[in-house]
Amino acid sequence: MNFYNQRNRQTWEYIKKHQEALLIGYLIAGDTTPEKSLKLIENAVLAGLDILELGIPSKNPYLDGPIIQAGHTRVNQNLDHWFLPFWKQVRQRIQKPIWAMSYQADLFQSDIYEQLVTNRLIDALLVPDCSPEEREQLALEIKDYGVDVVQFIQPNMSDQEINKIARHASILYGQTYTGATGSPSATLGNLPAFYERIKGQTSALTVAGFGIQTPEHVRTVIESGFDGVVVGSALVECCIDDRQNKLYELIAEMKSQTDLYEIKG
């Protein structure tokens, strides 16, 4: 498997050795304040996240649903004052992989991209509004910094399209549906067939997300064969002060559903 990042490789090897699947949790950097966000991130990882996907605050998170959009509005958007020191603290405190998710406008129209990559503050990068070709080029540009670029696969793609995207990817993100994140009406019944279509084309680390709301949903994704599951809106919804204990409980419950011994048994 062609990882450029050592943490991603080691995490992959660890969960394979221990017969687990990955729980990847999406949170928004600085939600609701940098100080609260840092503490929340540490506790979320302790609760059971294998990989932290950290969203870069955006003024226009147009591919996200209302829950994550509300999370972005809670964050101080004046990133010059706090963002880089905050991210450096996250990197110092979190030894597990950190994946950065960002829109092109927020990532490339400032020095955020260069700072995250050249300072080796991230282990993977997700840019959902890039084309597959742009992501492939991006992966070549930053591979020497030890950063993997995540490619996205959607159920409505043809096998030919999936093959073209997957052939050089180290990490694939299978979207359970096409549309904005966090749909409460997402259906997961076709995931086994979707997984087989993807894995027939690649040996890359393959995870699935979109619409994952409950521990039972996590179990369904893992039983479908995916190497990991990405949870976003269900976690971001719990980031306000009076729901943070629920956040940690939910992560622990979701992580308990990633034991492959139980699934295979």
C-alpha positions as CSV (number, residue, x, y, z in Angstrom):
1,M,0.0,0.0,0.0
2,N,1.5,3.3,-1.1
3,F,1.3,5.5,1.9
4,Y,3.4,8.6,1.9
5,N,2.8,9.2,5.6
6,Q,4.2,7.0,8.3
7,R,1.5,7.6,10.9
8,N,-1.2,6.6,8.5
9,R,0.8,3.4,7.7
10,Q,1.4,2.6,11.3
11,T,-2.2,3.1,12.2
12,W,-3.3,0.9,9.3
13,E,-0.9,-1.8,10.4
14,Y,-2.0,-1.6,14.0
15,I,-5.7,-2.0,13.3
16,K,-5.0,-4.9,11.0
17,K,-2.9,-6.6,13.6
18,H,-5.5,-6.2,16.3
19,Q,-8.5,-7.1,14.1
20,E,-10.1,-3.7,14.3
21,A,-11.5,-1.1,11.8
22,L,-10.8,2.6,12.0
23,L,-13.1,5.2,13.6
24,I,-12.3,8.6,12.0
25,G,-14.0,11.6,13.6
26,Y,-14.5,15.0,11.9
27,L,-14.4,18.1,14.1
28,I,-14.0,21.8,13.2
29,A,-10.8,23.5,14.3
30,G,-11.6,26.2,16.8
31,D,-15.2,25.1,17.5
32,T,-16.4,26.9,19.6
33,T,-13.2,28.7,20.7
34,P,-9.6,27.6,20.2
35,E,-9.1,26.9,23.9
36,K,-12.3,24.8,24.2
37,S,-11.6,23.1,20.8
38,L,-8.2,22.0,21.9
39,K,-9.5,20.3,25.1
40,L,-12.4,18.8,23.2
41,I,-10.1,17.3,20.5
42,E,-7.8,15.7,23.2
43,N,-10.8,14.2,24.9
44,A,-12.4,13.0,21.7
45,V,-9.2,11.1,20.8
46,L,-9.0,9.6,24.2
47,A,-12.6,8.5,23.9
48,G,-11.7,6.3,20.9
49,L,-10.9,8.1,17.7
50,D,-8.2,6.4,15.7
51,I,-7.8,9.3,13.3
52,L,-8.8,12.9,13.8
53,E,-10.2,14.7,10.7
54,L,-10.0,18.4,11.5
55,G,-12.0,20.9,9.4
56,I,-10.4,24.2,8.5
57,P,-12.9,26.9,9.3
58,S,-14.7,28.2,6.2
59,K,-17.0,31.1,5.5
60,N,-18.7,29.0,2.7
61,P,-18.8,25.3,3.6
62,Y,-21.2,24.8,0.7
63,L,-20.8,21.0,0.4
64,D,-21.8,20.5,4.0
65,G,-25.2,20.1,5.6
66,P,-26.8,22.5,8.1
67,I,-25.1,20.9,11.2
68,I,-21.6,21.3,10.0
69,Q,-22.4,24.7,8.5
70,A,-23.6,25.8,11.9
71,G,-20.3,24.6,13.4
72,H,-18.3,26.7,11.0
73,T,-20.3,29.8,12.0
74,R,-19.4,29.3,15.6
75,V,-15.7,29.7,14.9
76,N,-13.7,32.9,14.9
77,Q,-13.0,33.3,11.1
78,N,-10.0,35.6,11.7
79,L,-7.6,32.8,11.3
80,D,-4.5,35.0,11.3
81,H,-4.8,35.5,15.1
82,W,-5.0,31.9,16.3
83,F,-5.0,29.2,13.6
84,L,-1.4,28.2,13.2
85,P,-0.5,28.3,16.9
86,F,-3.6,26.3,17.6
87,W,-2.8,23.6,15.0
88,K,0.8,23.3,16.3
89,Q,-0.6,22.6,19.7
90,V,-2.9,20.0,18.2
91,R,0.1,18.3,16.5
92,Q,2.1,18.4,19.8
93,R,-0.7,16.8,21.8
94,I,-2.2,14.3,19.3
95,Q,0.1,11.4,18.2
96,K,-2.6,9.8,16.1
97,P,-3.0,10.8,12.4
98,I,-4.5,14.2,11.8
99,W,-6.3,14.7,8.5
100,A,-7.1,18.2,7.4
101,M,-10.3,18.9,5.5
102,S,-10.6,22.2,3.6
103,Y,-12.3,23.8,0.6
104,Q,-10.0,25.2,-2.1
105,A,-10.8,28.8,-1.4
106,D,-9.8,28.5,2.3
107,L,-6.8,26.3,1.7
108,F,-5.0,27.8,-1.3
109,Q,-5.8,31.6,-1.1
110,S,-3.7,32.0,2.1
111,D,-0.5,30.6,3.5
112,I,-2.5,27.9,5.4
113,Y,-1.7,25.2,2.9
114,E,2.0,25.9,2.9
115,Q,2.2,26.1,6.7
116,L,0.3,22.9,7.3
117,V,2.4,20.9,4.8
118,T,5.9,22.3,5.2
119,N,5.7,22.2,9.0
120,R,4.5,18.6,8.8
121,L,1.4,19.4,10.9
122,I,-0.9,17.0,9.0
123,D,-0.8,13.4,7.8
124,A,-3.5,13.6,5.1
125,L,-5.4,16.2,3.2
126,L,-9.0,16.2,2.0
127,V,-10.2,18.8,-0.5
128,P,-13.7,17.8,-1.6
129,D,-14.1,20.5,-4.3
130,C,-11.0,19.5,-6.2
131,S,-11.4,17.3,-9.2
132,P,-9.8,13.8,-9.0
133,E,-7.1,14.9,-11.4
134,E,-6.3,17.9,-9.2
135,R,-6.1,15.7,-6.2
136,E,-3.8,13.3,-8.0
137,Q,-1.5,16.2,-8.9
138,L,-1.7,17.6,-5.4
139,A,-0.6,14.2,-4.0
140,L,2.5,14.3,-6.2
141,E,3.3,17.8,-5.1
142,I,3.3,17.1,-1.3
143,K,4.3,13.5,-1.1
144,D,7.8,14.4,-0.1
145,Y,6.4,16.1,3.0
146,G,4.8,12.8,4.1
147,V,1.2,13.8,3.4
148,D,-1.4,11.5,1.8
149,V,-4.2,13.0,-0.3
150,V,-7.6,11.4,0.1
151,Q,-9.6,10.6,-3.0
152,F,-13.4,10.5,-3.1
153,I,-15.6,7.8,-4.6
154,Q,-19.3,8.1,-5.1
155,P,-21.9,5.3,-5.7
156,N,-23.1,6.8,-9.0
157,M,-19.6,6.5,-10.6
158,S,-18.9,3.9,-13.2
159,D,-16.4,1.1,-12.6
160,Q,-14.1,2.9,-15.1
161,E,-14.3,6.1,-13.2
162,I,-13.6,4.3,-9.9
163,N,-10.6,2.6,-11.4
164,K,-9.2,5.8,-12.8
165,I,-9.4,7.5,-9.3
166,A,-8.3,4.5,-7.3
167,R,-5.3,3.4,-9.2
168,H,-2.8,5.8,-7.6
169,A,-4.6,6.5,-4.3
170,S,-3.4,5.6,-0.9
171,I,-6.6,6.5,0.9
172,L,-10.1,6.3,-0.6
173,Y,-13.2,7.9,0.9
174,G,-16.4,6.2,-0.3
175,Q,-19.4,8.6,0.1
176,T,-22.5,6.6,0.9
177,Y,-24.6,9.0,-1.2
178,T,-24.1,12.1,-3.4
179,G,-25.0,15.4,-1.8
180,A,-24.3,17.5,1.3
181,T,-23.0,15.9,4.5
182,G,-25.2,14.7,7.4
183,S,-28.4,13.6,5.7
184,P,-30.7,11.9,8.3
185,S,-32.3,9.9,5.5
186,A,-29.1,8.3,4.2
187,T,-29.6,4.6,3.3
188,L,-26.7,2.2,3.9
189,G,-28.2,-1.0,2.4
190,N,-26.1,-0.9,-0.8
191,L,-22.8,-0.5,1.0
192,P,-21.6,-4.2,0.5
193,A,-22.0,-3.9,-3.3
194,F,-20.4,-0.5,-3.2
195,Y,-17.4,-1.8,-1.3
196,E,-16.9,-4.7,-3.7
197,R,-16.9,-2.3,-6.6
198,I,-14.2,-0.3,-5.0
199,K,-12.0,-3.1,-3.6
200,G,-12.1,-4.8,-7.0
201,Q,-10.1,-1.8,-8.3
202,T,-7.5,-1.2,-5.5
203,S,-5.7,-2.2,-2.3
204,A,-5.9,1.3,-0.9
205,L,-7.1,2.0,2.6
206,T,-10.9,2.4,2.0
207,V,-13.2,4.2,4.4
208,A,-16.9,5.3,4.1
209,G,-18.8,8.2,5.4
210,F,-21.8,10.6,5.0
211,G,-25.0,10.1,7.0
212,I,-23.3,8.0,9.8
213,Q,-25.3,9.0,12.8
214,T,-25.3,6.0,15.3
215,P,-23.2,3.2,16.6
216,E,-25.4,0.9,14.6
217,H,-24.5,2.8,11.4
218,V,-20.9,2.3,12.2
219,R,-21.4,-1.4,12.6
220,T,-23.2,-1.5,9.2
221,V,-20.3,0.2,7.4
222,I,-17.7,-2.1,9.0
223,E,-19.8,-5.2,8.3
224,S,-19.9,-4.1,4.6
225,G,-16.1,-4.6,4.5
226,F,-14.8,-1.0,4.7
227,D,-11.5,-0.5,6.6
228,G,-12.9,2.4,8.5
229,V,-15.9,4.8,9.0
230,V,-15.9,8.6,9.0
231,V,-18.4,10.3,11.4
232,G,-18.9,14.1,11.1
233,S,-22.3,15.7,11.7
234,A,-23.2,13.5,14.6
235,L,-20.0,14.6,16.4
236,V,-20.1,18.3,15.4
237,E,-23.7,18.5,16.7
238,C,-22.3,17.6,20.2
239,C,-19.6,20.2,20.3
240,I,-21.6,22.9,22.0
241,D,-20.8,23.2,25.8
242,D,-23.8,21.4,27.2
243,R,-23.5,18.3,24.9
244,Q,-19.8,17.5,25.1
245,N,-20.2,14.6,27.5
246,K,-22.5,13.1,24.9
247,L,-19.8,13.6,22.3
248,Y,-17.3,11.4,24.2
249,E,-20.0,8.8,25.0
250,L,-21.0,8.6,21.4
251,I,-17.4,8.2,20.2
252,A,-16.8,5.4,22.7
253,E,-20.0,3.6,21.7
254,M,-19.1,4.0,18.0
255,K,-15.5,2.7,18.6
256,S,-17.0,-0.4,20.3
257,Q,-18.6,-1.3,17.0
258,T,-15.3,-1.6,15.1
259,D,-14.1,-4.9,16.6
260,L,-13.7,-7.3,13.7
261,Y,-13.4,-10.3,15.9
262,E,-17.0,-9.9,16.8
263,I,-18.1,-9.3,13.2
264,K,-16.2,-12.4,11.9
265,G,-17.3,-14.5,14.8
